[in-house]
């Protein structure tokens, strides 16, 4: 039961963040990849992956790929802007 409450809280929090950035937008799905480190494994790291309930696998992959593409584009644009200033 605690996990369901946490996931519902996460759904609401994500919805609130989206509304602040884009009022009127409706969240249709979300996927999070969270980097973690454990005290008992100081040289290791890992990740936790969470997604909205009933989000199909192909949609999860699509969201993650879109995030990667967006990050790559942002890096490319920032690099080109820096080169143009130099």
Secondary structure, DSSP 4 states (H G I P E B T S, - for coil): -HHHHHHHHHHHHHHHHHHHHSTT------EEEEEEEETTEEEEEEEEEEE-TT--HHHHHHHHHHHHHHHHHHHHHHHHHHHHH-
